[in-house]
Amino acid sequence: MHKPERLIASVYKDSKLPTIIYFCCVHGNERAGYLALQSFFEKIEKHSDLIQGNLYAVFGNQEAYLQENRFIDKDLNRIWTTSHFAEATRENKVSEYAELTAMYKTIYDILKQAQSQVYCIDLHTTSGPTKPFIVMNDALNNRAFVSDLGYPVIFNVESFIEGALLNLLNDLGHVSLAFEGGEHYAENSVEEIKKFCYKTLYHTGIVTSENLIKIGISKSFFKAKKAHYFEMVFRQDLKPQDQFEMCGNYVNFQKLKKGERIARLNDEGIYAPKGFQIFMPLYQRKGEDGFFYVQQINRFKLKVARILRNLHFENILTILPGIKKINFYTISIPKAIEKFIPKRFLFALGYRKSLELDYQNICYTKQEQKLNALPKLHSFKSPYQDVERTS
């Protein structure tokens, strides 16, 4: 097995046209994305005259791919943070820091020349059987893009997972989402991912419906139901030393019964606290996420939230004593007042990440970001740098 190139393929037209960056094998054992992109670009390159945009395919964890593992030393999709970047620029034996550095440089070169909308698409598969779905941060630009793609959409991943590649790209202001195409080794996973890649061409405007038909895509391809939205409400964290095993063959979005035993962790049972739906149960040896609970979100509530965000309704909160904006991204709320402000209201305004500043204050950061340039790795600073200095 040969080591894949970091930049698998590209089609470049003009920096002023939209750009899509596809990522694959950020987890080395998720090969379907790589196979799908090889086939996808082989066809696209033959019809490049029909493309009105820039397309890139970036490979993730090369060493883990060669060893057929999710990762070698650290999960590559958990280390896109300031502290890990600092470690990666030093002498370090962690395999994923070399991958991180190489990927960062490739992304930097792509974003540096992009002068129009950028779409970042991370392609994955799961360890258990599933129908395809989308996972993304709760940002309005993300919502607008996925609304007509026809897949279930899961919000609030940013509240439970730190250091994901898409968290960084979303924080820069780009449309960013992960597409889970099916089970790792299911026969149809590659085809589902290819289908999704063609849909992204159409919904970004990079290829018209007429030209997609010329490429060989059926008219029925463009018909899609409105998305159903779900919200993550719990994550089962796993440590490297934990002994974890699911107790049944669960599939994504399966309804649970209150009190149902769903897993074992270090010889103790885990029971469903209520009738949530289970999401991404772990059926592989490596992983930091045992499972998630999700629940469906009402579309009307999402519409109300969109209106509130567009009106910058969070400014009303600063009228209350002690509440202040630290920067564009962040609002600080005294603990004495925070308990009287419903979390659901803060979520509706886009504030999901929370951080304890000191004994008196909690800060919340929002997902509606300004469009920032990606700095070189050695000079990277978090968009929340002012908050981090205060804490």
C-alpha positions as YAML, in Angstrom:
chain: A
units: angstrom
residues:
- id: 1
  name: MET
  ca: [0.00, 0.00, 0.00]
- id: 2
  name: HIS
  ca: [1.49, 3.35, -1.03]
- id: 3
  name: LYS
  ca: [1.28, 6.59, 0.92]
- id: 4
  name: PRO
  ca: [-1.31, 8.96, -0.65]
- id: 5
  name: GLU
  ca: [-0.34, 12.47, -1.64]
- id: 6
  name: ARG
  ca: [-1.42, 15.22, 0.76]
- id: 7
  name: LEU
  ca: [-3.15, 17.08, -2.08]
- id: 8
  name: ILE
  ca: [-4.91, 14.23, -3.83]
- id: 9
  name: ALA
  ca: [-6.38, 16.28, -6.67]
- id: 10
  name: SER
  ca: [-7.36, 19.82, -7.60]
- id: 11
  name: VAL
  ca: [-9.22, 21.79, -10.24]
- id: 12
  name: TYR
  ca: [-8.36, 25.49, -10.21]
- id: 13
  name: LYS
  ca: [-10.15, 28.11, -12.30]
- id: 14
  name: ASP
  ca: [-10.09, 31.56, -10.69]
- id: 15
  name: SER
  ca: [-9.53, 32.88, -7.15]
- id: 16
  name: LYS
  ca: [-12.69, 34.97, -7.41]
- id: 17
  name: LEU
  ca: [-14.86, 31.89, -7.92]
- id: 18
  name: PRO
  ca: [-16.20, 29.71, -5.04]
- id: 19
  name: THR
  ca: [-13.87, 27.10, -3.57]
- id: 20
  name: ILE
  ca: [-14.65, 23.67, -2.11]
- id: 21
  name: ILE
  ca: [-12.06, 21.84, 0.01]
- id: 22
  name: TYR
  ca: [-12.84, 18.15, 0.51]
- id: 23
  name: PHE
  ca: [-11.02, 16.31, 3.31]
- id: 24
  name: CYS
  ca: [-10.74, 12.54, 3.64]
- id: 25
  name: CYS
  ca: [-9.10, 10.04, 6.00]
- id: 26
  name: VAL
  ca: [-8.70, 12.48, 8.88]
- id: 27
  name: HIS
  ca: [-9.31, 9.14, 10.59]
- id: 28
  name: GLY
  ca: [-7.00, 6.67, 8.87]
- id: 29
  name: ASN
  ca: [-9.40, 3.71, 8.83]
- id: 30
  name: GLU
  ca: [-12.17, 5.63, 7.03]
- id: 31
  name: ARG
  ca: [-11.09, 4.81, 3.48]
- id: 32
  name: ALA
  ca: [-14.40, 5.32, 1.70]
- id: 33
  name: GLY
  ca: [-13.84, 9.08, 1.45]
- id: 34
  name: TYR
  ca: [-10.49, 8.57, -0.29]
- id: 35
  name: LEU
  ca: [-11.92, 6.07, -2.77]
- id: 36
  name: ALA
  ca: [-14.89, 8.35, -3.44]
- id: 37
  name: LEU
  ca: [-12.72, 11.41, -4.07]
- id: 38
  name: GLN
  ca: [-10.44, 9.50, -6.45]
- id: 39
  name: SER
  ca: [-13.42, 8.46, -8.55]
- id: 40
  name: PHE
  ca: [-15.14, 11.85, -8.24]
- id: 41
  name: PHE
  ca: [-12.10, 13.85, -9.42]
- id: 42
  name: GLU
  ca: [-11.36, 11.40, -12.21]
- id: 43
  name: LYS
  ca: [-14.74, 12.25, -13.74]
- id: 44
  name: ILE
  ca: [-14.62, 15.97, -12.86]
- id: 45
  name: GLU
  ca: [-11.21, 16.43, -14.46]
- id: 46
  name: LYS
  ca: [-12.61, 15.02, -17.71]
- id: 47
  name: HIS
  ca: [-15.33, 17.68, -17.62]
- id: 48
  name: SER
  ca: [-13.32, 20.54, -16.11]
- id: 49
  name: ASP
  ca: [-14.63, 22.92, -18.79]
- id: 50
  name: LEU
  ca: [-18.05, 22.73, -17.05]
- id: 51
  name: ILE
  ca: [-16.64, 23.70, -13.64]
- id: 52
  name: GLN
  ca: [-16.99, 27.31, -12.46]
- id: 53
  name: GLY
  ca: [-15.07, 27.11, -9.23]
- id: 54
  name: ASN
  ca: [-12.02, 25.69, -7.49]
- id: 55
  name: LEU
  ca: [-11.95, 22.16, -6.05]
- id: 56
  name: TYR
  ca: [-9.37, 20.55, -3.79]
- id: 57
  name: ALA
  ca: [-9.07, 17.10, -2.18]
- id: 58
  name: VAL
  ca: [-6.84, 17.00, 0.92]
- id: 59
  name: PHE
  ca: [-5.72, 13.77, 2.58]
- id: 60
  name: GLY
  ca: [-5.64, 13.53, 6.36]
- id: 61
  name: ASN
  ca: [-3.78, 10.94, 8.43]
- id: 62
  name: GLN
  ca: [-1.37, 9.22, 6.05]
- id: 63
  name: GLU
  ca: [0.44, 7.05, 8.60]
- id: 64
  name: ALA
  ca: [-2.77, 5.85, 10.26]
- id: 65
  name: TYR
  ca: [-4.13, 5.03, 6.80]
- id: 66
  name: LEU
  ca: [-1.09, 2.86, 6.04]
- id: 67
  name: GLN
  ca: [-1.58, 1.02, 9.35]
- id: 68
  name: GLU
  ca: [-5.37, 0.85, 8.94]
- id: 69
  name: ASN
  ca: [-5.94, 2.60, 12.28]
- id: 70
  name: ARG
  ca: [-8.15, 5.50, 13.31]
- id: 71
  name: PHE
  ca: [-4.99, 7.25, 14.60]
- id: 72
  name: ILE
  ca: [-1.48, 6.44, 15.82]
- id: 73
  name: ASP
  ca: [-0.84, 8.61, 18.90]
- id: 74
  name: LYS
  ca: [-3.61, 11.20, 18.99]
- id: 75
  name: ASP
  ca: [-6.93, 11.62, 17.21]
- id: 76
  name: LEU
  ca: [-6.12, 14.00, 14.35]
- id: 77
  name: ASN
  ca: [-9.66, 15.39, 14.57]
- id: 78
  name: ARG
  ca: [-9.17, 16.55, 18.17]
- id: 79
  name: ILE
  ca: [-5.93, 18.56, 17.97]
- id: 80
  name: TRP
  ca: [-6.79, 21.66, 15.90]
- id: 81
  name: THR
  ca: [-6.26, 23.99, 18.87]
- id: 82
  name: THR
  ca: [-3.74, 26.65, 19.89]
- id: 83
  name: SER
  ca: [-2.01, 24.42, 22.45]
- id: 84
  name: HIS
  ca: [-1.56, 21.52, 20.01]
- id: 85
  name: PHE
  ca: [-0.35, 23.88, 17.28]
- id: 86
  name: ALA
  ca: [2.32, 25.13, 19.69]
- id: 87
  name: GLU
  ca: [3.40, 21.55, 20.41]
- id: 88
  name: ALA
  ca: [3.43, 20.69, 16.71]
- id: 89
  name: THR
  ca: [5.91, 23.49, 15.94]
- id: 90
  name: ARG
  ca: [8.39, 22.05, 18.46]
- id: 91
  name: GLU
  ca: [10.42, 18.84, 18.22]
- id: 92
  name: ASN
  ca: [7.85, 16.15, 18.92]
- id: 93
  name: LYS
  ca: [7.48, 12.42, 18.36]
- id: 94
  name: VAL
  ca: [3.68, 12.45, 18.14]
- id: 95
  name: SER
  ca: [2.78, 11.08, 14.69]
- id: 96
  name: GLU
  ca: [-0.33, 13.22, 14.31]
- id: 97
  name: TYR
  ca: [1.60, 16.46, 14.88]
- id: 98
  name: ALA
  ca: [3.49, 15.82, 11.64]
- id: 99
  name: GLU
  ca: [0.15, 15.22, 9.89]
- id: 100
  name: LEU
  ca: [-1.32, 18.35, 11.47]
- id: 101
  name: THR
  ca: [1.60, 20.50, 10.29]
- id: 102
  name: ALA
  ca: [1.42, 19.20, 6.71]
- id: 103
  name: MET
  ca: [-2.36, 19.57, 6.50]
- id: 104
  name: TYR
  ca: [-2.23, 23.07, 7.97]
- id: 105
  name: LYS
  ca: [0.31, 24.20, 5.36]
- id: 106
  name: THR
  ca: [-1.85, 22.79, 2.54]
- id: 107
  name: ILE
  ca: [-4.99, 24.50, 3.88]
- id: 108
  name: TYR
  ca: [-3.07, 27.76, 4.38]
- id: 109
  name: ASP
  ca: [-1.92, 27.75, 0.73]
- id: 110
  name: ILE
  ca: [-5.47, 27.12, -0.51]
- id: 111
  name: LEU
  ca: [-7.16, 29.74, 1.67]
- id: 112
  name: LYS
  ca: [-4.47, 32.34, 0.95]
- id: 113
  name: GLN
  ca: [-5.51, 32.58, -2.71]
- id: 114
  name: ALA
  ca: [-9.28, 32.16, -2.23]
- id: 115
  name: GLN
  ca: [-11.14, 35.45, -2.69]
- id: 116
  name: SER
  ca: [-14.70, 34.15, -2.69]
- id: 117
  name: GLN
  ca: [-16.87, 31.83, -0.58]
- id: 118
  name: VAL
  ca: [-15.07, 28.74, 0.74]
- id: 119
  name: TYR
  ca: [-16.86, 25.48, 1.60]
- id: 120
  name: CYS
  ca: [-15.03, 22.95, 3.77]
- id: 121
  name: ILE
  ca: [-16.36, 19.38, 3.53]
- id: 122
  name: ASP
  ca: [-14.90, 16.67, 5.80]
- id: 123
  name: LEU
  ca: [-15.80, 13.15, 4.60]
- id: 124
  name: HIS
  ca: [-16.22, 10.40, 7.19]
- id: 125
  name: THR
  ca: [-17.77, 7.00, 7.84]
- id: 126
  name: THR
  ca: [-18.92, 5.40, 11.11]
- id: 127
  name: SER
  ca: [-18.12, 2.17, 12.95]
- id: 128
  name: GLY
  ca: [-21.79, 1.14, 13.05]
- id: 129
  name: PRO
  ca: [-24.47, 0.85, 10.35]
- id: 130
  name: THR
  ca: [-26.12, 4.15, 9.45]
- id: 131
  name: LYS
  ca: [-27.85, 6.15, 6.79]
- id: 132
  name: PRO
  ca: [-25.85, 9.23, 5.65]
- id: 133
  name: PHE
  ca: [-26.06, 12.39, 7.74]
- id: 134
  name: ILE
  ca: [-24.40, 15.78, 8.26]
- id: 135
  name: VAL
  ca: [-22.69, 17.06, 11.42]
- id: 136
  name: MET
  ca: [-21.90, 20.77, 11.78]
- id: 137
  name: ASN
  ca: [-21.53, 23.74, 14.10]
- id: 138
  name: ASP
  ca: [-24.65, 25.85, 14.60]
- id: 139
  name: ALA
  ca: [-23.84, 28.77, 12.31]
- id: 140
  name: LEU
  ca: [-26.35, 30.47, 10.01]
- id: 141
  name: ASN
  ca: [-24.14, 30.09, 6.92]
- id: 142
  name: ASN
  ca: [-23.94, 26.34, 7.61]
- id: 143
  name: ARG
  ca: [-27.72, 26.12, 8.08]
- id: 144
  name: ALA
  ca: [-28.41, 27.90, 4.80]
- id: 145
  name: PHE
  ca: [-26.14, 25.55, 2.87]
- id: 146
  name: VAL
  ca: [-27.52, 22.24, 4.20]
- id: 147
  name: SER
  ca: [-31.24, 23.10, 4.25]
- id: 148
  name: ASP
  ca: [-31.98, 21.60, 0.81]
- id: 149
  name: LEU
  ca: [-29.40, 18.80, 0.66]
- id: 150
  name: GLY
  ca: [-31.90, 16.22, 1.95]
- id: 151
  name: TYR
  ca: [-29.92, 14.72, 4.87]
- id: 152
  name: PRO
  ca: [-30.46, 14.66, 8.65]
- id: 153
  name: VAL
  ca: [-28.41, 17.45, 10.24]
- id: 154
  name: ILE
  ca: [-26.89, 17.31, 13.73]
- id: 155
  name: PHE
  ca: [-26.11, 20.55, 15.59]
- id: 156
  name: ASN
  ca: [-24.16, 21.36, 18.72]
- id: 157
  name: VAL
  ca: [-21.12, 19.17, 18.13]
- id: 158
  name: GLU
  ca: [-18.97, 22.15, 19.19]
- id: 159
  name: SER
  ca: [-20.32, 21.94, 22.74]
- id: 160
  name: PHE
  ca: [-18.96, 18.41, 23.17]
- id: 161
  name: ILE
  ca: [-15.92, 18.03, 20.91]
- id: 162
  name: GLU
  ca: [-12.86, 20.28, 21.13]
- id: 163
  name: GLY
  ca: [-10.18, 20.48, 18.49]
- id: 164
  name: ALA
  ca: [-12.07, 19.25, 15.43]
- id: 165
  name: LEU
  ca: [-10.75, 20.46, 12.07]
- id: 166
  name: LEU
  ca: [-14.12, 21.93, 11.13]
- id: 167
  name: ASN
  ca: [-14.37, 23.88, 14.40]
- id: 168
  name: LEU
  ca: [-11.29, 25.85, 13.33]
- id: 169
  name: LEU
  ca: [-12.51, 26.42, 9.77]
- id: 170
  name: ASN
  ca: [-15.97, 27.43, 11.02]
- id: 171
  name: ASP
  ca: [-14.38, 29.83, 13.51]
- id: 172
  name: LEU
  ca: [-12.64, 31.50, 10.55]
- id: 173
  name: GLY
  ca: [-16.09, 32.11, 9.01]
- id: 174
  name: HIS
  ca: [-16.21, 29.43, 6.30]
- id: 175
  name: VAL
  ca: [-19.11, 27.09, 5.63]
- id: 176
  name: SER
  ca: [-17.85, 23.89, 7.27]
- id: 177
  name: LEU
  ca: [-19.50, 20.52, 7.79]
- id: 178
  name: ALA
  ca: [-18.80, 16.81, 8.07]
- id: 179
  name: PHE
  ca: [-20.60, 14.27, 5.92]
- id: 180
  name: GLU
  ca: [-20.89, 10.74, 7.29]
- id: 181
  name: GLY
  ca: [-21.51, 8.48, 4.29]
- id: 182
  name: GLY
  ca: [-22.25, 5.18, 6.02]
- id: 183
  name: GLU
  ca: [-20.46, 2.34, 7.78]
- id: 184
  name: HIS
  ca: [-16.68, 2.08, 7.26]
- id: 185
  name: TYR
  ca: [-16.74, -0.97, 5.01]
- id: 186
  name: ALA
  ca: [-20.31, -0.92, 3.70]
- id: 187
  name: GLU
  ca: [-20.49, -1.35, -0.07]
- id: 188
  name: ASN
  ca: [-22.62, 1.74, -0.64]
- id: 189
  name: SER
  ca: [-20.58, 4.18, 1.48]
- id: 190
  name: VAL
  ca: [-18.31, 5.19, -1.40]
- id: 191
  name: GLU
  ca: [-21.29, 5.81, -3.68]
- id: 192
  name: GLU
  ca: [-23.11, 7.86, -1.03]
- id: 193
  name: ILE
  ca: [-20.05, 10.08, -0.57]
- id: 194
  name: LYS
  ca: [-19.67, 10.56, -4.34]
- id: 195
  name: LYS
  ca: [-23.34, 11.49, -4.57]
- id: 196
  name: PHE
  ca: [-22.88, 14.05, -1.82]
- id: 197
  name: CYS
  ca: [-19.85, 15.57, -3.56]
- id: 198
  name: TYR
  ca: [-21.91, 16.09, -6.73]
- id: 199
  name: LYS
  ca: [-24.64, 17.71, -4.65]
- id: 200
  name: THR
  ca: [-22.14, 20.16, -3.21]
- id: 201
  name: LEU
  ca: [-21.11, 21.19, -6.73]
- id: 202
  name: TYR
  ca: [-24.73, 21.99, -7.55]
- id: 203
  name: HIS
  ca: [-25.64, 23.74, -4.28]
- id: 204
  name: THR
  ca: [-22.53, 25.95, -4.34]
- id: 205
  name: GLY
  ca: [-23.30, 27.02, -7.90]
- id: 206
  name: ILE
  ca: [-20.01, 25.63, -9.18]
- id: 207
  name: VAL
  ca: [-21.88, 23.42, -11.66]
- id: 208
  name: THR
  ca: [-25.34, 24.07, -13.10]
- id: 209
  name: SER
  ca: [-27.98, 21.34, -13.20]
- id: 210
  name: GLU
  ca: [-27.68, 21.26, -17.00]
- id: 211
  name: ASN
  ca: [-23.94, 20.70, -16.84]
- id: 212
  name: LEU
  ca: [-24.26, 18.03, -14.14]
- id: 213
  name: ILE
  ca: [-26.56, 16.14, -16.49]
- id: 214
  name: LYS
  ca: [-23.86, 16.43, -19.18]
- id: 215
  name: ILE
  ca: [-21.42, 14.93, -16.68]
- id: 216
  name: GLY
  ca: [-23.79, 11.99, -16.29]
- id: 217
  name: ILE
  ca: [-25.92, 12.81, -13.22]
- id: 218
  name: SER
  ca: [-29.66, 12.00, -13.40]
- id: 219
  name: LYS
  ca: [-32.34, 14.71, -13.06]
- id: 220
  name: SER
  ca: [-33.79, 12.87, -10.05]
- id: 221
  name: PHE
  ca: [-30.54, 13.70, -8.26]
- id: 222
  name: PHE
  ca: [-31.72, 17.30, -7.68]
- id: 223
  name: LYS
  ca: [-34.90, 16.35, -5.82]
- id: 224
  name: ALA
  ca: [-34.38, 16.39, -2.06]
- id: 225
  name: LYS
  ca: [-36.58, 16.69, 1.00]
- id: 226
  name: LYS
  ca: [-36.04, 19.45, 3.53]
- id: 227
  name: ALA
  ca: [-33.49, 18.60, 6.21]
- id: 228
  name: HIS
  ca: [-34.49, 17.25, 9.61]
- id: 229
  name: TYR
  ca: [-32.47, 18.83, 12.42]
- id: 230
  name: PHE
  ca: [-31.20, 17.18, 15.58]
- id: 231
  name: GLU
  ca: [-29.23, 18.51, 18.52]
- id: 232
  name: MET
  ca: [-26.53, 16.73, 20.52]
- id: 233
  name: VAL
  ca: [-27.43, 16.74, 24.21]
- id: 234
  name: PHE
  ca: [-24.86, 14.31, 25.67]
- id: 235
  name: ARG
  ca: [-21.50, 12.73, 24.83]
- id: 236
  name: GLN
  ca: [-20.07, 9.64, 26.54]
- id: 237
  name: ASP
  ca: [-16.41, 10.54, 27.01]
- id: 238
  name: LEU
  ca: [-13.82, 7.75, 26.91]
- id: 239
  name: LYS
  ca: [-10.27, 7.75, 28.27]
- id: 240
  name: PRO
  ca: [-7.49, 5.64, 26.68]
- id: 241
  name: GLN
  ca: [-7.52, 3.22, 29.63]
- id: 242
  name: ASP
  ca: [-11.31, 2.70, 29.62]
- id: 243
  name: GLN
  ca: [-12.87, -0.67, 28.79]
- id: 244
  name: PHE
  ca: [-15.98, 0.13, 26.76]
- id: 245
  name: GLU
  ca: [-18.48, -1.99, 24.86]
- id: 246
  name: MET
  ca: [-21.91, -1.30, 23.39]
- id: 247
  name: CYS
  ca: [-24.54, -3.80, 24.58]
- id: 248
  name: GLY
  ca: [-26.50, -4.09, 21.35]
- id: 249
  name: ASN
  ca: [-26.40, -3.48, 17.62]
- id: 250
  name: TYR
  ca: [-27.69, 0.08, 17.68]
- id: 251
  name: VAL
  ca: [-28.11, 2.25, 14.60]
- id: 252
  name: ASN
  ca: [-28.07, 6.04, 14.42]
- id: 253
  name: PHE
  ca: [-31.23, 7.83, 15.56]
- id: 254
  name: GLN
  ca: [-32.62, 4.65, 17.16]
- id: 255
  name: LYS
  ca: [-35.11, 5.55, 19.89]
- id: 256
  name: LEU
  ca: [-34.12, 4.44, 23.39]
- id: 257
  name: LYS
  ca: [-36.32, 3.43, 26.30]
- id: 258
  name: LYS
  ca: [-35.76, 5.05, 29.68]
- id: 259
  name: GLY
  ca: [-33.63, 2.72, 31.81]
- id: 260
  name: GLU
  ca: [-32.46, 0.63, 28.85]
- id: 261
  name: ARG
  ca: [-28.92, -0.69, 29.26]
- id: 262
  name: ILE
  ca: [-26.97, 0.44, 26.21]
- id: 263
  name: ALA
  ca: [-23.28, -0.06, 27.08]
- id: 264
  name: ARG
  ca: [-20.72, -1.21, 29.61]
- id: 265
  name: LEU
  ca: [-17.92, 1.05, 30.84]
- id: 266
  name: ASN
  ca: [-15.25, -0.48, 33.08]
- id: 267
  name: ASP
  ca: [-17.61, -3.33, 34.08]
- id: 268
  name: GLU
  ca: [-20.45, -0.96, 34.98]
- id: 269
  name: GLY
  ca: [-23.65, -0.64, 33.00]
- id: 270
  name: ILE
  ca: [-24.74, 2.58, 31.27]
- id: 271
  name: TYR
  ca: [-28.50, 3.12, 31.13]
- id: 272
  name: ALA
  ca: [-30.52, 5.57, 29.04]
- id: 273
  name: PRO
  ca: [-31.81, 8.36, 31.34]
- id: 274
  name: LYS
  ca: [-34.81, 9.02, 29.09]
- id: 275
  name: GLY
  ca: [-36.13, 8.36, 25.61]
- id: 276
  name: PHE
  ca: [-33.31, 10.04, 23.65]
- id: 277
  name: GLN
  ca: [-32.14, 8.84, 20.26]
- id: 278
  name: ILE
  ca: [-28.71, 7.23, 20.20]
- id: 279
  name: PHE
  ca: [-26.11, 8.60, 17.80]
- id: 280
  name: MET
  ca: [-22.73, 7.30, 16.59]
- id: 281
  name: PRO
  ca: [-22.35, 4.31, 18.97]
- id: 282
  name: LEU
  ca: [-18.74, 3.11, 19.03]
- id: 283
  name: TYR
  ca: [-18.08, -0.31, 17.47]
- id: 284
  name: GLN
  ca: [-14.34, -0.08, 16.94]
- id: 285
  name: ARG
  ca: [-11.25, -0.42, 19.10]
- id: 286
  name: LYS
  ca: [-10.11, 3.21, 19.11]
- id: 287
  name: GLY
  ca: [-12.15, 6.32, 19.80]
- id: 288
  name: GLU
  ca: [-12.81, 8.99, 22.41]
- id: 289
  name: ASP
  ca: [-16.60, 9.08, 21.92]
- id: 290
  name: GLY
  ca: [-18.61, 6.11, 23.24]
- id: 291
  name: PHE
  ca: [-21.92, 7.42, 21.92]
- id: 292
  name: PHE
  ca: [-24.08, 10.53, 21.85]
- id: 293
  name: TYR
  ca: [-27.69, 11.29, 22.67]
- id: 294
  name: VAL
  ca: [-29.58, 13.51, 20.22]
- id: 295
  name: GLN
  ca: [-33.08, 14.94, 20.05]
- id: 296
  name: GLN
  ca: [-34.97, 16.49, 17.14]
- id: 297
  name: ILE
  ca: [-35.29, 20.29, 16.87]
- id: 298
  name: ASN
  ca: [-38.49, 22.03, 15.76]
- id: 299
  name: ARG
  ca: [-38.02, 23.97, 12.48]
- id: 300
  name: PHE
  ca: [-40.10, 26.88, 13.82]
- id: 301
  name: LYS
  ca: [-37.64, 27.37, 16.69]
- id: 302
  name: LEU
  ca: [-34.79, 27.46, 14.19]
- id: 303
  name: LYS
  ca: [-36.56, 30.18, 12.21]
- id: 304
  name: VAL
  ca: [-37.06, 32.27, 15.36]
- id: 305
  name: ALA
  ca: [-33.40, 31.80, 16.27]
- id: 306
  name: ARG
  ca: [-32.32, 32.95, 12.80]
- id: 307
  name: ILE
  ca: [-34.37, 36.15, 13.15]
- id: 308
  name: LEU
  ca: [-32.93, 36.88, 16.61]
- id: 309
  name: ARG
  ca: [-29.37, 36.41, 15.37]
- id: 310
  name: ASN
  ca: [-29.87, 38.59, 12.31]
- id: 311
  name: LEU
  ca: [-31.22, 41.32, 14.61]
- id: 312
  name: HIS
  ca: [-28.14, 40.94, 16.89]
- id: 313
  name: PHE
  ca: [-30.53, 40.42, 19.77]
- id: 314
  name: GLU
  ca: [-27.65, 39.57, 22.09]
- id: 315
  name: ASN
  ca: [-27.00, 43.32, 22.41]
- id: 316
  name: ILE
  ca: [-30.17, 43.50, 24.51]
- id: 317
  name: LEU
  ca: [-28.50, 41.29, 27.12]
- id: 318
  name: THR
  ca: [-25.79, 43.90, 27.76]
- id: 319
  name: ILE
  ca: [-28.45, 46.15, 29.27]
- id: 320
  name: LEU
  ca: [-28.54, 43.79, 32.26]
- id: 321
  name: PRO
  ca: [-26.03, 44.65, 35.04]
- id: 322
  name: GLY
  ca: [-22.65, 42.94, 34.73]
- id: 323
  name: ILE
  ca: [-23.20, 41.47, 31.25]
- id: 324
  name: LYS
  ca: [-20.73, 42.73, 28.70]
- id: 325
  name: LYS
  ca: [-19.24, 41.84, 25.33]
- id: 326
  name: ILE
  ca: [-15.58, 40.92, 25.56]
- id: 327
  name: ASN
  ca: [-15.09, 40.84, 21.79]
- id: 328
  name: PHE
  ca: [-17.07, 40.14, 18.63]
- id: 329
  name: TYR
  ca: [-17.36, 36.46, 19.52]
- id: 330
  name: THR
  ca: [-17.85, 36.47, 23.26]
- id: 331
  name: ILE
  ca: [-20.23, 37.67, 25.94]
- id: 332
  name: SER
  ca: [-19.44, 37.58, 29.69]
- id: 333
  name: ILE
  ca: [-22.26, 36.86, 32.14]
- id: 334
  name: PRO
  ca: [-21.98, 37.01, 35.95]
- id: 335
  name: LYS
  ca: [-22.78, 33.67, 37.56]
- id: 336
  name: ALA
  ca: [-25.36, 35.37, 39.77]
- id: 337
  name: ILE
  ca: [-27.33, 36.37, 36.65]
- id: 338
  name: GLU
  ca: [-26.50, 33.40, 34.40]
- id: 339
  name: LYS
  ca: [-28.78, 31.01, 36.29]
- id: 340
  name: PHE
  ca: [-31.77, 33.20, 35.39]
- id: 341
  name: ILE
  ca: [-30.99, 33.20, 31.63]
- id: 342
  name: PRO
  ca: [-32.25, 30.01, 29.93]
- id: 343
  name: LYS
  ca: [-29.52, 28.09, 28.12]
- id: 344
  name: ARG
  ca: [-31.97, 27.54, 25.28]
- id: 345
  name: PHE
  ca: [-32.18, 31.32, 24.80]
- id: 346
  name: LEU
  ca: [-28.38, 31.63, 24.65]
- id: 347
  name: PHE
  ca: [-28.27, 28.72, 22.18]
- id: 348
  name: ALA
  ca: [-30.86, 30.46, 20.00]
- id: 349
  name: LEU
  ca: [-28.61, 33.52, 19.86]
- id: 350
  name: GLY
  ca: [-25.71, 31.32, 18.73]
- id: 351
  name: TYR
  ca: [-23.84, 31.12, 22.04]
- id: 352
  name: ARG
  ca: [-22.92, 27.51, 22.70]
- id: 353
  name: LYS
  ca: [-19.30, 27.26, 23.86]
- id: 354
  name: SER
  ca: [-18.90, 28.21, 27.51]
- id: 355
  name: LEU
  ca: [-15.79, 28.93, 29.58]
- id: 356
  name: GLU
  ca: [-15.43, 29.88, 33.22]
- id: 357
  name: LEU
  ca: [-13.49, 33.15, 33.33]
- id: 358
  name: ASP
  ca: [-13.15, 33.41, 37.10]
- id: 359
  name: TYR
  ca: [-15.20, 32.82, 40.25]
- id: 360
  name: GLN
  ca: [-17.76, 35.45, 39.26]
- id: 361
  name: ASN
  ca: [-18.19, 35.18, 35.48]
- id: 362
  name: ILE
  ca: [-18.97, 32.72, 32.68]
- id: 363
  name: CYS
  ca: [-18.31, 33.56, 29.04]
- id: 364
  name: TYR
  ca: [-20.17, 32.20, 26.02]
- id: 365
  name: THR
  ca: [-18.83, 32.31, 22.46]
- id: 366
  name: LYS
  ca: [-21.03, 32.41, 19.38]
- id: 367
  name: GLN
  ca: [-20.82, 30.64, 16.04]
- id: 368
  name: GLU
  ca: [-21.53, 33.60, 13.71]
- id: 369
  name: GLN
  ca: [-17.93, 34.47, 12.97]
- id: 370
  name: LYS
  ca: [-16.20, 37.20, 11.06]
- id: 371
  name: LEU
  ca: [-14.26, 35.98, 8.03]
- id: 372
  name: ASN
  ca: [-10.63, 35.84, 9.14]
- id: 373
  name: ALA
  ca: [-7.48, 34.82, 7.28]
- id: 374
  name: LEU
  ca: [-5.67, 31.69, 8.44]
- id: 375
  name: PRO
  ca: [-2.23, 32.73, 9.77]
- id: 376
  name: LYS
  ca: [0.92, 30.70, 9.38]
- id: 377
  name: LEU
  ca: [1.09, 27.89, 11.91]
- id: 378
  name: HIS
  ca: [3.81, 29.37, 14.13]
- id: 379
  name: SER
  ca: [1.83, 32.61, 14.56]
- id: 380
  name: PHE
  ca: [-1.63, 31.07, 15.08]
- id: 381
  name: LYS
  ca: [-3.83, 32.73, 17.68]
- id: 382
  name: SER
  ca: [-7.29, 31.62, 18.65]
- id: 383
  name: PRO
  ca: [-10.17, 33.94, 17.67]
- id: 384
  name: TYR
  ca: [-10.93, 33.87, 21.42]
- id: 385
  name: GLN
  ca: [-7.40, 34.95, 22.44]
- id: 386
  name: ASP
  ca: [-8.64, 37.82, 24.62]
- id: 387
  name: VAL
  ca: [-10.84, 35.42, 26.53]
- id: 388
  name: GLU
  ca: [-8.02, 32.95, 27.05]
- id: 389
  name: ARG
  ca: [-5.79, 35.67, 28.51]
- id: 390
  name: THR
  ca: [-8.53, 36.68, 30.93]
- id: 391
  name: SER
  ca: [-9.19, 33.14, 32.18]
...
